[in-house]
Amino acid sequence: MKALIVSLFLLGSAPPAATPALAPEALSAPPVSDDSPTAWACTVDTLREGKECVFESEATPGTPSSEQDAANRKLLKDISRALCTETVSNAREGVSDTTLVSMCEKRYLAAADRCGLGGNVSIVDSKGRFAATARACYRSLSTVLQEAQLMATVAAPCCECAARRGCPGTGDRCYADVSQQQTSPATLACLSERCEDVCSVVLPSTSTAPTARERAGSSRSGSASL
């Protein structure tokens, strides 16, 4: 035991091994920068996932070009269906919705048509990062996808029921009105009566929207008082 303690003491008191000296040329070597996109760079992936991001691209505007303008818009339009389909499918847990995908794509294409950037710079650089001058474009596209996600989550089940049950204001109008809580009184009454189970999230509280039974009772009592 004493021998073990002495051995440990000697090891602890031994001078540390000398650090190898750097070669002189290593000290004068130029710094190496890593220009690859960081996890926070604004890319198509962050657009798809709705993540906060930073415009890291350092691409500088050049001479305006109609070809570059068209290429910028085409690049974004080519991925419109994939982005809209994925957004709606994820929000609805894999359930497809051709009406909502078509609606999303129509709005996305309209937004992308304003993303040519005047042909001054490529909207996405060689590393997949959005150009700094594409901020407004990126926000517009992101808003379209976020609205589609909201419609898919809140409005889709309700509007599908409304279409099946013959309520007024169906189709594209229903998705927009329901998600923005701008549904007409006639449509609200129909949804409350025929689709209450799937529209409860978007319907006014029972204190402000009478049910079909309450409306019928009110009508009977009114007739009896005449």
C-alpha positions as CSV (number, residue, x, y, z in Angstrom):
1,M,0.0,0.0,0.0
2,K,2.8,2.4,0.9
3,A,4.5,1.6,-2.4
4,L,1.3,2.5,-4.3
5,I,1.0,5.8,-2.5
6,V,4.7,6.7,-3.2
7,S,4.2,5.8,-6.9
8,L,1.1,8.0,-7.2
9,F,3.0,10.9,-5.4
10,L,5.9,10.6,-7.9
11,L,3.5,10.6,-10.9
12,G,1.7,13.7,-9.6
13,S,5.0,15.5,-9.0
14,A,6.5,14.7,-12.4
15,P,6.9,17.7,-14.7
16,P,4.3,17.9,-17.5
17,A,5.4,16.7,-20.9
18,A,6.7,19.4,-23.1
19,T,4.2,20.8,-25.7
20,P,5.5,20.4,-29.2
21,A,6.6,23.7,-30.7
22,L,4.7,25.0,-33.7
23,A,6.5,25.3,-36.9
24,P,7.5,28.9,-37.8
25,E,5.4,28.8,-41.0
26,A,2.3,27.8,-39.0
27,L,2.5,31.0,-37.1
28,S,2.5,33.1,-40.2
29,A,-0.2,31.2,-42.1
30,P,-3.3,33.2,-43.1
31,P,-6.5,32.5,-41.2
32,V,-8.9,30.1,-42.8
33,S,-12.5,31.1,-42.8
34,D,-15.5,28.8,-43.0
35,D,-18.0,30.3,-45.5
36,S,-20.5,27.4,-45.3
37,P,-24.0,28.3,-44.2
38,T,-24.7,28.3,-40.5
39,A,-27.7,26.7,-38.9
40,W,-29.3,30.1,-38.8
41,A,-28.9,31.0,-42.5
42,C,-32.1,31.8,-44.4
43,T,-32.6,28.9,-46.9
44,V,-35.4,27.0,-48.5
45,D,-35.3,24.7,-45.5
46,T,-36.0,27.5,-43.0
47,L,-38.7,28.8,-45.3
48,R,-40.3,25.3,-45.4
49,E,-40.0,24.8,-41.6
50,G,-41.0,28.4,-40.7
51,K,-37.9,29.0,-38.7
52,E,-36.4,32.3,-37.7
53,C,-33.2,32.9,-39.7
54,V,-30.5,35.3,-40.6
55,F,-29.7,36.6,-44.1
56,E,-26.0,35.6,-44.3
57,S,-25.5,35.7,-48.1
58,E,-22.9,38.3,-49.0
59,A,-23.8,38.3,-52.7
60,T,-23.6,41.9,-54.0
61,P,-26.0,43.3,-56.6
62,G,-24.6,43.5,-60.2
63,T,-25.9,44.7,-63.5
64,P,-29.7,44.2,-63.9
65,S,-30.6,41.3,-66.1
66,S,-34.0,40.2,-67.3
67,E,-32.7,36.7,-67.5
68,Q,-31.7,36.7,-63.8
69,D,-35.0,38.3,-62.9
70,A,-36.8,35.5,-64.6
71,A,-34.5,32.8,-63.2
72,N,-35.2,34.1,-59.6
73,R,-38.9,33.9,-60.0
74,K,-38.7,30.5,-61.7
75,L,-36.6,29.0,-59.0
76,L,-39.2,29.9,-56.4
77,K,-42.2,28.9,-58.5
78,D,-40.7,25.5,-59.2
79,I,-40.9,24.5,-55.5
80,S,-44.3,26.0,-54.9
81,R,-46.3,22.8,-55.1
82,A,-43.8,20.8,-52.9
83,L,-43.8,23.5,-50.2
84,C,-47.6,23.9,-50.2
85,T,-48.2,20.2,-50.2
86,E,-45.8,19.6,-47.4
87,T,-47.2,22.5,-45.3
88,V,-50.8,21.3,-45.6
89,S,-49.9,17.6,-45.1
90,N,-47.9,18.3,-42.0
91,A,-50.6,20.5,-40.4
92,R,-53.2,17.9,-41.1
93,E,-51.1,15.0,-39.9
94,G,-50.7,13.4,-43.4
95,V,-54.2,14.1,-44.7
96,S,-54.2,15.6,-48.2
97,D,-56.4,18.6,-49.1
98,T,-56.2,19.5,-52.8
99,T,-58.4,22.6,-52.4
100,L,-56.1,24.1,-49.8
101,V,-52.9,23.1,-51.6
102,S,-54.3,24.7,-54.8
103,M,-55.2,27.8,-52.8
104,C,-51.8,28.0,-51.1
105,E,-50.0,27.5,-54.5
106,K,-52.0,30.3,-56.1
107,R,-51.0,32.7,-53.4
108,Y,-47.4,31.5,-53.3
109,L,-47.0,32.0,-57.1
110,A,-48.4,35.5,-56.8
111,A,-45.9,36.3,-54.1
112,A,-43.0,34.6,-56.0
113,D,-43.9,36.7,-59.1
114,R,-42.6,39.7,-57.2
115,C,-39.3,38.1,-56.3
116,G,-37.2,38.8,-59.4
117,L,-35.2,41.4,-57.4
118,G,-34.8,43.3,-60.7
119,G,-32.3,40.7,-61.9
120,N,-29.6,42.5,-59.9
121,V,-28.6,39.4,-57.9
122,S,-29.3,35.7,-57.7
123,I,-32.1,35.3,-55.1
124,V,-30.3,32.2,-53.7
125,D,-26.4,32.0,-53.7
126,S,-24.3,29.0,-54.5
127,K,-24.5,27.8,-50.9
128,G,-28.3,27.9,-50.8
129,R,-28.7,31.1,-48.8
130,F,-31.2,33.8,-49.7
131,A,-29.8,37.1,-50.7
132,A,-30.0,40.0,-48.3
133,T,-32.1,42.0,-50.7
134,A,-34.7,39.1,-50.7
135,R,-36.0,39.9,-47.2
136,A,-39.4,41.3,-48.4
137,C,-39.8,38.4,-50.8
138,Y,-38.9,35.8,-48.2
139,R,-41.4,37.3,-45.7
140,S,-44.1,37.2,-48.3
141,L,-43.5,33.6,-49.1
142,S,-43.3,32.7,-45.4
143,T,-46.6,34.5,-44.7
144,V,-48.3,32.5,-47.4
145,L,-47.1,29.2,-46.0
146,Q,-48.0,30.2,-42.4
147,E,-51.5,31.2,-43.5
148,A,-51.9,27.8,-45.3
149,Q,-50.8,26.1,-42.1
150,L,-53.4,28.0,-40.1
151,M,-56.1,27.2,-42.5
152,A,-55.2,23.5,-42.6
153,T,-55.2,23.4,-38.8
154,V,-58.2,25.4,-38.0
155,A,-60.4,25.8,-41.0
156,A,-60.0,22.7,-43.2
157,P,-62.2,20.2,-41.2
158,C,-64.9,22.8,-40.7
159,C,-65.0,23.9,-44.4
160,E,-65.0,20.3,-45.6
161,C,-68.1,19.7,-43.4
162,A,-69.7,22.9,-44.6
163,A,-69.3,21.8,-48.2
164,R,-70.8,18.3,-47.5
165,R,-73.7,19.8,-45.6
166,G,-74.5,22.5,-48.1
167,C,-73.6,25.6,-46.1
168,P,-73.2,28.9,-47.9
169,G,-69.8,30.4,-48.4
170,T,-67.8,27.3,-49.1
171,G,-64.6,26.7,-51.2
172,D,-61.7,29.1,-51.0
173,R,-63.9,31.7,-49.4
174,C,-64.6,29.4,-46.4
175,Y,-61.0,28.8,-45.7
176,A,-60.1,32.4,-45.6
177,D,-63.2,33.6,-43.7
178,V,-63.1,30.9,-41.1
179,S,-59.4,31.3,-40.4
180,Q,-59.8,35.1,-40.1
181,Q,-63.1,34.8,-38.2
182,Q,-64.9,36.8,-40.8
183,T,-67.6,34.2,-41.6
184,S,-71.0,35.7,-42.5
185,P,-74.0,35.3,-40.0
186,A,-75.8,32.9,-42.4
187,T,-72.7,30.6,-42.7
188,L,-72.1,30.7,-38.9
189,A,-75.7,29.7,-38.3
190,C,-75.3,26.7,-40.7
191,L,-72.0,25.7,-39.2
192,S,-73.4,25.9,-35.7
193,E,-76.3,23.7,-36.7
194,R,-74.8,21.2,-39.1
195,C,-71.0,21.1,-38.3
196,E,-70.8,22.1,-34.6
197,D,-68.6,19.1,-33.7
198,V,-65.8,20.0,-36.2
199,C,-66.3,23.8,-36.2
200,S,-66.4,24.4,-32.4
201,V,-62.9,26.0,-32.5
202,V,-64.0,28.7,-34.9
203,L,-67.6,29.2,-33.8
204,P,-68.4,32.0,-31.3
205,S,-69.1,31.0,-27.7
206,T,-72.5,29.6,-27.0
207,S,-73.3,32.8,-25.1
208,T,-73.1,34.8,-28.3
209,A,-74.3,32.2,-30.8
210,P,-77.6,30.4,-30.0
211,T,-77.8,26.8,-31.0
212,A,-80.4,25.4,-33.4
213,R,-82.5,24.2,-30.4
214,E,-82.4,27.6,-28.8
215,R,-83.4,29.3,-32.0
216,A,-86.3,26.9,-32.5
217,G,-87.4,27.5,-28.9
218,S,-87.2,31.2,-29.3
219,S,-89.3,31.0,-32.5
220,R,-92.0,28.9,-30.7
221,S,-92.2,31.2,-27.7
222,G,-92.5,34.2,-30.0
223,S,-95.3,32.5,-31.9
224,A,-97.1,31.7,-28.6
225,S,-97.0,35.3,-27.4
226,L,-98.7,36.7,-30.5
